[in-house]
């Protein structure tokens, strides 16, 4: 399981500031897609191209431009480009 902290409109879209993804490993872009699939909105305003992924080790990147694999037990934050501060 990977714990995902959802900032700004991502949290609003999925209805929670924190969600879990039940997997032992997953690519960062696929993780964003999976969380996007949890959205209560038909067209969520976030995707792998406009979402920053920050991993607990301090690395931050745009999901679409990374081949980073995330592993079970990690905590990551999803931050939209326009997060409102």
Secondary structure, DSSP 8 states (H G I E B T S, - for coil): -EEEEE-THHHHHHTSSEEEE--SEEEHHHHHHHHHTT-SSTT-S--TTSEEEEETTS-EEEGGG---EEETT-EEEEEESS---
